[in-house]
């Protein structure tokens, strides 16, 4: 009796996950928090206030990676709170697809 051929599980298309968040840090710890956030792969800081608020975006290849990066920020010494503002995930192919802007260019 021969074994039935096994099929490999389908390979998932590569994805891109994007999130934005507001991070509130102790003002006196702000320089250290900024350095620590920028050390996280896929992170950018787009704005900061003297009161300790930062606007941060993150990119990651999967949901698990995104959650790990968000958790890492939340656990940083000096971070008081964070709020997820936006999250989007799609395949890389869909993210790179050109969208007709209606201007025919």
Secondary structure, DSSP 8 states (H G I E B T S, - for coil): --------------EEEEEEEEEEE-GGGHHHHHHHHHTSTTEEEEEE-TTSEEEEEEEESSHHHHHHHHHHHHTSTTEEEEEEEEEEEEEHHHHT-----SS--
